[in-house]
């Protein structure tokens, strides 16, 4: 499997840390044995733990880079946090041992001869330089890849650098005839290690307990609120896992939105958030909400949609302070009238629940148009005859002109006619609709075989 670029970088940096830790461990151990310095011994032990930790880091980084699978739906990112927690335990164990031994020496229990040699100074100075550059590289890579394990390594090398400075001061003290300076330096080293362990442990436990990063939820909320169509943010939940931030976001939207608009709105939220927080992986849920700005027509259409019914020609009137709603309801034409009436009654009750018990609802039941009805184009001479008749009826309206794109289809239920026409663009929709309807009625009146006629009006000069 080919590694992703950032995963490759993480592994290379982790391997570099292993090499650095191994080299420092060997050098400090040798010098510690030769000088008898507790501070250098503690540094060697610290580096040995660092070596074990960096090996764990490398293994954790490799595993964490694997994609989600059937058993780990959110990926393997928390493997890095587990490795970091193990490193924290090692750090505190080391600190306890060093502080105990330093206390023994400071109290004069035992004879421990410490010599400050040139090799000791050389190893400690080299350690400081190496730790500085390794820590800087690790911090930068950890920030770029959002890696807990690499940040843990960076903390190790950073604390090593400061503790090595304490050891250097202790060696200087020994060189000037202050033998207790070594034990004191070892104590300072242990305290630095404790501090590093505390910082690392706190961050790791936060990750393992799904503690949301400070301020991220508020940032996501502000981004989502800017997306058009979002009415309110109901809930934001964020939890880190490796280099990912898993976000559960619930938003309120208008219940009148069609499903395709809801899907587009979700996609818009995801794009907006990931543009500012690339490592976020969002799960967006929507909660429909009734808005004060909804019209009566929209509320009626919502009631019909919730029942899966097709309605049209919805008319709303206020009669004596009382709402009156009339509409056309389409049902399967093969249904018995009793069944169709039950469906109409169900819709009327739903509209009443939505608009209040005082509303008057009347439904006109129509047969639903057949879906994918078999048909064929009529012969050219039949189309020509229908076209001529449409031209004649159009002249009578005084408004409609230039009948074109006439199509006649023959079906088992009768003929279906489609046509386009031009109308002055300044005419109102109501007037245009009435005149086009006149053409359709005239056509069906002349030829009862025409089941349906559909006219499409266009502004004069517009292309079909």
C-alpha atoms as one frame of an Amber mdcrd trajectory, in Angstrom:
protein
   0.000   0.000   0.000   1.416   3.356  -1.000   1.750   5.831   1.884   0.135
   9.225   1.757   2.668  12.116   1.672   2.023  13.319   5.251   2.107   9.768
   6.597   5.465   9.252   4.877   6.816  12.421   6.507   5.634  11.296   9.948
   7.366   7.936   9.611  10.645   9.471   8.407  10.730  11.903  11.333   9.944
   9.089  13.783  12.802   6.999  12.362  15.151   9.975  12.757  14.144  10.220
  16.415  14.994   6.557  16.933  18.487   7.062  15.530  19.074  10.188  17.646
  17.818   8.520  20.844  19.945   5.423  20.275  23.111   7.449  19.726  22.556
   9.651  22.766  21.719   6.692  24.997  24.946   4.869  24.146  27.124   7.981
  24.563  25.565   9.029  27.887  25.770   5.507  29.317  29.469   5.218  28.536
  30.274   8.641  29.981  28.060   8.044  33.016  29.945   4.838  33.862  33.320
   6.545  33.427  32.472   9.619  35.518  30.123   8.157  38.111  27.779  11.128
  37.601  24.213  10.488  38.774  23.022  13.353  36.601  24.553  11.768  33.505
  23.269   8.337  34.556  19.794   9.810  34.859  20.206  11.444  31.477  21.269
   8.093  30.007  18.219   6.416  31.543  16.058   9.260  30.239  17.494   8.753
  26.762  16.936   4.993  27.029  13.283   5.614  27.826  13.203   8.090  24.959
  14.542   5.338  22.697  11.789   2.968  23.785   9.260   5.779  23.430  10.399
   6.706  19.928  10.165   3.068  18.864   6.587   3.045  20.196   5.995   6.334
  18.406   7.183   4.896  15.093   4.975   1.825  15.450   2.004   3.947  16.530
   2.463   6.321  13.593   2.489   3.386  11.169  -0.680   1.888  12.643  -2.503
   5.220  12.985  -2.055   5.879   9.277  -4.235   2.918   8.336  -7.678   3.764
   6.960 -10.929   2.959   8.759 -12.017  -0.661   8.548 -14.875  -2.926   9.650
 -13.704  -2.936  13.268 -12.409   0.650  13.548 -15.018   2.865  11.932 -13.246
   6.061  12.983  -9.787   4.978  11.885  -6.771   4.160  14.076  -5.760   7.663
  15.169  -6.072   6.988  18.912  -3.266   4.437  18.721  -0.936   7.458  18.878
  -2.614   8.638  22.073  -2.211   5.212  23.663   1.495   5.253  22.790   1.810
   8.752  24.235   0.125   7.587  27.465   2.614   4.713  27.769   5.468   7.220
  27.340   3.977   9.327  30.133   4.054   6.381  32.551   7.709   5.720  31.665
   8.609   9.353  32.324   7.113   9.343  35.817   8.785   6.032  36.703  12.165
   7.438  35.655  11.589  10.633  37.647  10.819   8.685  40.809  13.971   6.584
  40.561  16.214   9.588  39.900  14.741  11.689  42.723  15.195   8.790  45.166
  18.828   8.283  44.224  19.547  12.031  44.276  18.029  12.290  47.748  20.259
   9.492  48.965  23.377  11.260  47.692  22.354  14.683  49.002  21.844  13.140
  52.462  25.315  11.602  52.275  24.163   7.980  52.227  26.959   6.178  50.409
  30.206   7.220  48.848  29.735   8.321  45.266  32.759   9.775  43.534  31.918
  12.070  40.620  34.532  13.320  38.159  33.982  16.065  35.607  35.860  15.045
  32.455  36.179  16.552  29.017  34.256  13.623  27.398  31.423  14.247  29.875
  31.222  17.911  28.881  31.429  16.987  25.173  28.608  14.442  25.365  26.294
  16.768  27.278  26.927  19.718  24.922  26.373  17.455  21.889  23.180  16.189
  23.522  21.893  19.740  23.962  22.516  20.563  20.289  20.926  17.338  19.015
  17.904  17.676  21.308  17.351  21.266  20.162  17.200  20.406  16.469  15.224
  17.169  16.972  12.642  18.908  19.151  12.202  21.707  16.611  11.755  19.234
  13.748   9.327  17.095  15.736   7.215  20.058  16.886   6.934  21.334  13.319
   5.954  17.927  11.907   3.541  17.238  14.792   1.797  20.545  14.123   1.573
  19.898  10.379   0.285  16.333  10.772  -1.646  16.783  14.055   0.199  13.811
  15.582  -0.052  13.172  19.346   2.775  10.642  19.171   5.187  13.015  17.430
   4.283  15.812  19.829   5.042  13.424  22.691   8.452  12.805  21.136   8.979
  16.541  20.774   8.222  17.004  24.475  10.747  14.306  25.290  13.537  15.913
  23.285  12.615  19.395  24.509  12.763  18.304  28.150  16.019  16.468  27.399
  17.582  19.685  26.165  16.726  21.635  29.320  17.645  18.782  31.620  20.979
  18.408  29.796  21.652  22.064  30.547  21.012  21.299  34.220  23.487  18.414
  34.012  26.031  20.727  32.357  25.689  23.167  35.263  26.071  20.268  37.695
  29.301  19.149  36.008  30.623  22.682  36.204  29.844  22.673  39.917  31.698
  19.360  40.374  34.672  20.770  38.472  34.787  23.653  40.985  34.760  21.312
  43.950  31.011  21.108  44.674  30.208  17.350  44.573  26.581  17.886  45.675
  25.959  19.896  42.455  25.650  16.624  40.502  22.864  15.239  42.692  21.114
  18.611  42.633  21.350  18.654  38.830  19.906  15.121  38.734  16.955  16.347
  40.813  16.390  19.210  38.387  16.475  16.702  35.524  13.820  14.588  37.252
  11.626  17.652  37.780  11.912  18.557  34.088  10.923  14.992  33.219   7.917
  15.195  35.548   6.825  18.449  33.948   7.082  16.935  30.463   5.141  13.872
  31.623   2.396  16.003  33.164   1.937  18.065  29.987   1.927  15.006  27.774
  -0.362  13.006  30.040  -2.936  15.757  30.318  -3.147  16.162  26.547  -3.274
  12.413  25.956  -6.035  11.827  28.475  -8.020  14.663  26.925  -7.799  12.911
  23.562  -8.697   9.477  24.921 -11.689  10.896  26.806 -12.934  12.743  23.678
 -12.330  16.194  25.153 -13.195  18.749  22.496 -10.376  21.130  21.531 -10.934
  24.533  23.103 -12.899  26.905  20.853 -13.300  24.529  17.897 -17.024  23.943
  18.478 -17.664  27.710  18.520 -15.683  28.162  15.300 -17.686  25.417  13.563
 -20.922  26.950  14.823 -20.034  30.359  13.416 -19.068  28.877  10.041 -22.280
  26.842   9.750 -24.459  29.814  10.716 -23.117  31.720   7.711 -24.401  29.084
   5.267 -27.569  30.241   3.560 -30.603  28.201   4.595 -29.401  27.387   8.110
 -31.969  28.671  10.595 -30.163  27.727  13.801 -27.458  25.441  15.175 -29.035
  22.812  17.394 -25.934  20.894  18.495 -22.185  20.684  17.848 -20.115  17.760
  19.099 -16.393  17.478  18.391 -13.963  14.728  19.304 -10.349  14.304  18.193
  -8.838  11.043  16.952  -5.291  11.221  15.621  -5.107  13.811  12.866  -8.901
  13.921  12.464 -11.637  15.917  14.141 -14.938  14.055  14.015 -17.835  16.505
  14.139 -21.523  15.762  14.702 -23.457  18.848  13.655 -27.223  19.262  13.899
 -28.818  22.284  12.213 -32.377  23.567  12.000 -33.727  24.308   8.524 -37.031
  25.341   7.041 -39.355  22.377   6.722 -40.517  23.677   3.346 -37.187  22.893
   1.683 -37.329  20.027  -0.846 -35.003  17.076  -0.311 -32.553  18.057  -3.056
 -32.156  21.497  -1.452 -31.557  19.880   1.940 -28.816  17.714   0.445 -27.214
  20.727  -1.236 -27.354  22.649   2.055 -25.565  19.818   3.894 -22.859  19.741
   1.223 -22.471  23.512   1.540 -21.960  23.261   5.300 -19.324  20.536   4.876
 -17.445  22.559   2.249 -17.520  25.712   4.390 -16.226  23.985   7.533 -13.508
  21.903   5.848 -12.275  24.991   3.986 -11.278  26.486   7.364 -10.661  23.245
   9.301  -9.312  20.742   6.737  -8.953  17.895   9.242 -12.643  17.983  10.207
 -14.896  15.114   9.147 -18.524  16.158   9.457 -21.751  14.273   9.957 -24.519
  16.821   9.370 -28.117  16.145  10.387 -31.035  18.489   9.739 -34.083  19.180
  11.851 -37.074  20.713  10.017 -38.565  23.740  11.712 -41.739  25.712  11.081
 -40.861  29.358  10.453 -42.990  32.382  11.248 -42.474  33.558   7.669 -44.258
  30.542   6.126 -47.256  31.348   3.964 -50.537  29.450   4.206 -49.800  27.945
   0.792 -46.449  26.605   2.015 -48.073  25.126   5.114 -50.690  23.358   3.002
 -48.000  21.982   0.685 -46.014  20.716   3.688 -49.111  18.889   4.984 -49.605
  17.217   1.598 -45.913  16.351   1.238 -45.817  14.748   4.679 -48.592  12.417
   3.515 -46.898  11.783   0.164 -49.788  13.327  -1.786 -49.734  15.413  -4.967
 -51.814  18.602  -4.886 -52.128  21.631  -7.147 -54.339  24.662  -7.759 -54.260
  25.534  -4.063 -56.430  28.584  -3.389 -56.609  30.381  -0.039 -59.295  32.909
   0.866 -60.187  34.808   4.016 -63.959  34.766   4.332 -65.364  36.681   7.280
 -62.136  36.308   9.184 -62.059  32.568   8.532 -59.578  30.766   6.290 -60.936
  28.795   3.355 -58.636  26.453   1.431 -59.509  24.647  -1.770 -57.189  22.403
  -3.740 -56.982  19.689  -6.361 -55.843  16.309  -5.040 -54.379  13.750  -7.443
 -54.892  10.064  -6.637 -54.578   6.837  -8.572 -57.369   6.826 -11.127 -58.007
   3.121 -10.528 -58.933   3.648  -6.887 -62.527   3.268  -5.800 -64.199   6.547
  -4.894 -64.525   5.463  -1.274 -60.782   4.917  -0.968 -60.035   8.208  -2.696
 -62.430  10.010  -0.364 -60.680   8.549   2.680 -57.366   9.921   1.375 -58.953
  13.337   0.824 -60.380  13.298   4.361 -56.950  12.447   5.743 -55.423  15.419
   3.915 -58.197  17.746   5.083 -57.592  16.671   8.684 -53.840  17.277   8.318
 -54.428  20.766   6.909 -56.847  21.457   9.766 -54.237  20.369  12.321 -51.701
  22.664  10.657 -53.865  25.771  10.210 -56.296  25.356  13.103 -59.740  23.815
  13.600 -61.565  26.848  12.209 -60.136  26.436   8.690 -62.458  25.267   5.923
 -60.860  22.753   3.541 -62.357  21.528   0.268 -60.647  19.011  -2.009 -61.319
  18.252  -5.643 -60.230  14.698  -6.466 -58.515  14.130  -9.814 -56.969  11.018
 -11.362 -53.195  10.973 -11.163 -51.562  11.078 -14.574 -50.180   7.722 -15.667
 -46.436   7.265 -15.238 -44.482   6.213 -18.349 -47.631   5.605 -20.388 -46.806
   3.934 -23.698 -47.215   6.203 -26.712 -46.055   7.051 -30.233 -45.773  10.126
 -32.445 -48.844  10.877 -34.562 -48.491  10.945 -38.383 -47.252  14.274 -39.903
 -50.640  15.073 -41.482 -52.356  14.789 -38.097 -49.787  17.115 -36.535 -50.321
  19.615 -39.365 -54.110  19.631 -38.865 -53.699  20.262 -35.113 -51.153  23.021
 -35.821 -53.575  24.805 -38.190 -56.358  24.608 -35.586 -54.080  26.070 -32.917
 -53.172  28.994 -35.211 -56.879  29.650 -35.709 -57.675  29.604 -31.992 -54.617
  31.808 -31.238 -55.832  34.552 -33.591 -59.144  34.613 -31.751 -57.420  35.373
 -28.434 -55.719  38.502 -29.821 -52.823  37.787 -27.464 -51.201  34.519 -28.486
 -49.190  34.252 -31.693 -46.547  32.214 -33.457 -47.611  28.695 -32.525 -44.607
  26.391 -32.958 -42.990  23.173 -31.814 -46.291  21.286 -32.034 -46.148  17.615
 -31.036 -48.975  15.090 -31.038 -48.563  11.735 -29.297 -50.998   8.837 -29.460
 -51.564   6.772 -26.283 -54.033   4.075 -25.283 -55.989   6.709 -23.313 -56.079
   9.223 -26.152 -53.935  11.914 -27.804 -51.614  14.280 -25.940 -50.728  17.603
 -27.580 -47.778  19.811 -26.623 -47.129  23.200 -28.205 -45.176  26.433 -27.677
 -46.373  29.962 -28.376 -45.183  33.564 -28.087 -46.830  36.254 -25.955 -45.892
  39.840 -25.196 -43.543  39.711 -22.168 -45.441  42.571 -20.475 -48.615  40.485
 -20.140 -49.440  39.161 -16.666 -49.085  35.478 -15.869 -52.799  35.294 -14.999
 -53.910  36.681 -18.407 -51.475  34.472 -20.300 -52.594  31.374 -18.397 -56.289
  32.094 -19.110 -55.675  32.526 -22.835 -53.493  29.434 -23.147 -56.233  27.507
 -21.311 -58.724  28.775 -23.886 -56.623  27.244 -26.642 -56.405  23.950 -24.794
 -60.165  23.802 -24.150 -60.973  24.702 -27.746 -58.659  21.979 -29.017 -60.226
  19.293 -26.787 -63.689  20.511 -27.733 -62.988  20.071 -31.454 -61.356  16.667
 -31.021 -62.592  14.694 -27.995 -59.882  12.150 -28.797 -57.361  14.638 -27.363
 -56.969  13.644 -23.727 -54.721  16.509 -22.765 -53.208  19.648 -24.277 -50.219
  21.422 -22.704 -49.231  24.871 -23.921 -45.914  26.540 -23.085 -45.955  30.341
 -23.361 -42.698  32.210 -24.038 -41.903  35.944 -24.165 -41.963  37.196 -27.736
 -38.491  36.914 -29.241 -37.319  34.212 -26.842 -35.841  31.006 -28.163 -37.677
  27.738 -27.544
